[in-house]
Amino acid sequence: MSSLKDNFEDKKDALSEDIQEAKEAIGKSIDQGVRRTKSFFFRVLIFAGIGLVVAGGLYLGWSNWTYSEGSRTGYLMKLSRKGYVFKTYEGQLNLGGFQETETGGLAGTIWNFSLRDDALVRQMEELEGQKVQLRYKEINQAMPWQGDTNYFVYAIEKR
């Protein structure tokens, strides 16, 4: 009976060692999987961050791309500095003529524009109410800190 008990104890010890080895192997496998998963998500975050920075840069480049250039002549009606957070200079030019409104009335043809240059602002303040020719560039999309319109005046001449 003692040999049967010893045999049972030996088998129990061998089984216990096998279970312990299996636990260690499973633990190593899980640790390796966790390291790989962390490494994968770290790479995904890095590439996503780089992708967002590149996409943002491309969007800013596209938005500030000059779509058209030209000039408009009319009477300088208004020049104001406005905005809640980003204060920008905005103006209106009466191009002359009339256009029909939605309600059936007549209204003057007004062109809205934005300014970036402080020297032009001072020059326009002196010419307000007079006939002027404005040279402008139209960009694809103005950012909130640039102005309310896509039209940016860069030169002014009195007519």
C-alpha positions as CSV (number, residue, x, y, z in Angstrom):
1,M,0.0,0.0,0.0
2,S,2.9,2.3,0.7
3,S,4.2,1.8,-2.8
4,L,0.8,2.7,-4.2
5,K,0.8,5.8,-2.0
6,D,4.3,6.7,-3.1
7,N,3.4,6.1,-6.7
8,F,0.4,8.3,-6.3
9,E,2.5,11.1,-4.6
10,D,5.0,10.8,-7.5
11,K,2.3,11.2,-10.1
12,K,0.8,14.0,-8.1
13,D,4.1,15.9,-7.9
14,A,4.8,15.3,-11.7
15,L,1.3,16.6,-12.5
16,S,1.8,19.6,-10.3
17,E,5.1,20.3,-12.0
18,D,3.5,20.0,-15.4
19,I,0.7,22.3,-14.4
20,Q,3.3,24.8,-13.1
21,E,5.2,24.7,-16.4
22,A,2.0,25.1,-18.3
23,K,1.1,28.2,-16.2
24,E,4.5,29.7,-16.8
25,A,4.3,29.0,-20.5
26,I,0.8,30.6,-20.7
27,G,2.0,33.6,-18.6
28,K,4.9,34.1,-21.0
29,S,2.6,33.8,-24.0
30,I,0.2,36.3,-22.5
31,D,3.0,38.7,-21.6
32,Q,4.3,38.5,-25.2
33,G,0.9,39.1,-26.6
34,V,0.4,42.1,-24.3
35,R,3.7,43.5,-25.4
36,R,2.8,43.0,-29.1
37,T,-0.6,44.6,-28.7
38,K,0.9,47.6,-26.9
39,S,3.5,48.0,-29.6
40,F,0.8,47.7,-32.3
41,F,-1.4,50.4,-30.7
42,F,1.6,52.6,-30.1
43,R,2.5,52.4,-33.8
44,V,-1.1,53.1,-34.8
45,L,-1.2,56.2,-32.5
46,I,2.1,57.4,-34.0
47,F,1.0,56.9,-37.6
48,A,-2.5,58.4,-36.8
49,G,-0.8,61.5,-35.2
50,I,1.5,61.9,-38.2
51,G,-1.4,61.4,-40.6
52,L,-3.4,64.1,-38.8
53,V,-0.5,66.6,-38.8
54,V,0.1,66.0,-42.6
55,A,-3.7,66.2,-43.3
56,G,-4.0,69.4,-41.3
57,G,-1.0,70.9,-43.2
58,L,-2.4,69.9,-46.5
59,Y,-5.8,71.4,-45.6
60,L,-4.1,74.7,-44.5
61,G,-2.1,74.8,-47.7
62,W,-5.2,74.2,-49.9
63,S,-7.3,76.7,-48.0
64,N,-4.7,79.5,-48.4
65,W,-4.1,78.7,-52.1
66,T,-5.0,81.7,-54.3
67,Y,-8.0,80.8,-56.3
68,S,-8.3,84.0,-58.3
69,E,-6.9,87.6,-58.5
70,G,-8.6,90.7,-59.7
71,S,-9.8,94.2,-59.1
72,R,-13.1,95.8,-58.3
73,T,-14.1,99.5,-58.5
74,G,-16.7,101.2,-56.4
75,Y,-17.4,103.5,-53.5
76,L,-15.8,102.4,-50.2
77,M,-18.8,102.3,-47.8
78,K,-17.6,100.7,-44.6
79,L,-14.5,99.5,-42.8
80,S,-14.7,97.8,-39.4
81,R,-12.7,95.7,-37.1
82,K,-14.8,92.8,-35.8
83,G,-14.8,89.4,-34.4
84,Y,-15.4,87.7,-31.0
85,V,-12.0,86.0,-30.6
86,F,-10.1,86.9,-33.7
87,K,-10.4,90.6,-34.6
88,T,-10.2,91.1,-38.3
89,Y,-10.7,94.1,-40.6
90,E,-13.7,93.8,-42.9
91,G,-15.0,96.2,-45.5
92,Q,-17.8,96.8,-48.0
93,L,-17.5,98.3,-51.5
94,N,-20.6,99.6,-53.3
95,L,-20.1,98.5,-56.9
96,G,-22.9,100.6,-58.2
97,G,-26.0,99.4,-60.0
98,F,-28.9,97.5,-58.4
99,Q,-29.9,93.9,-57.9
100,E,-33.3,92.6,-57.0
101,T,-33.7,91.2,-53.5
102,E,-35.7,88.1,-52.5
103,T,-38.6,90.3,-51.3
104,G,-38.8,92.0,-54.7
105,G,-37.1,95.2,-53.7
106,L,-33.9,96.8,-55.1
107,A,-30.6,96.9,-53.3
108,G,-27.2,98.2,-54.2
109,T,-24.6,95.7,-55.3
110,I,-22.3,95.3,-52.3
111,W,-19.0,93.4,-52.2
112,N,-17.6,92.3,-48.9
113,F,-13.8,91.9,-48.4
114,S,-11.2,91.4,-45.7
115,L,-7.9,93.1,-45.0
116,R,-4.6,91.8,-43.5
117,D,-2.4,94.9,-43.8
118,D,-2.6,97.7,-41.2
119,A,-1.1,100.2,-43.6
120,L,-4.0,99.5,-46.0
121,V,-6.5,99.9,-43.2
122,R,-5.2,103.4,-42.5
123,Q,-5.2,104.3,-46.2
124,M,-8.8,103.0,-46.6
125,E,-10.0,105.0,-43.6
126,E,-8.9,108.2,-45.4
127,L,-10.7,107.1,-48.6
128,E,-14.0,106.0,-47.1
129,G,-16.9,107.3,-49.1
130,Q,-14.8,107.9,-52.2
131,K,-14.5,105.9,-55.4
132,V,-11.6,103.5,-55.3
133,Q,-10.2,100.5,-57.1
134,L,-9.3,97.5,-54.9
135,R,-6.9,94.8,-56.0
136,Y,-7.7,91.5,-54.3
137,K,-6.8,87.8,-54.1
138,E,-9.5,85.2,-53.5
139,I,-8.4,82.1,-51.5
140,N,-10.2,78.8,-51.3
141,Q,-11.2,79.0,-47.6
142,A,-10.5,81.7,-45.0
143,M,-9.6,80.5,-41.5
144,P,-11.3,82.3,-38.6
145,W,-8.2,84.3,-37.7
146,Q,-7.8,85.6,-41.3
147,G,-11.2,87.2,-41.9
148,D,-14.9,86.7,-42.7
149,T,-14.6,86.5,-46.5
150,N,-12.3,84.7,-48.9
151,Y,-11.4,88.0,-50.6
152,F,-8.3,89.8,-49.3
153,V,-7.4,93.2,-50.6
154,Y,-3.7,93.9,-51.1
155,A,-3.7,97.3,-52.9
156,I,-5.9,100.3,-53.2
157,E,-6.1,103.2,-55.8
158,K,-8.2,106.3,-55.6
159,R,-10.3,106.8,-58.8
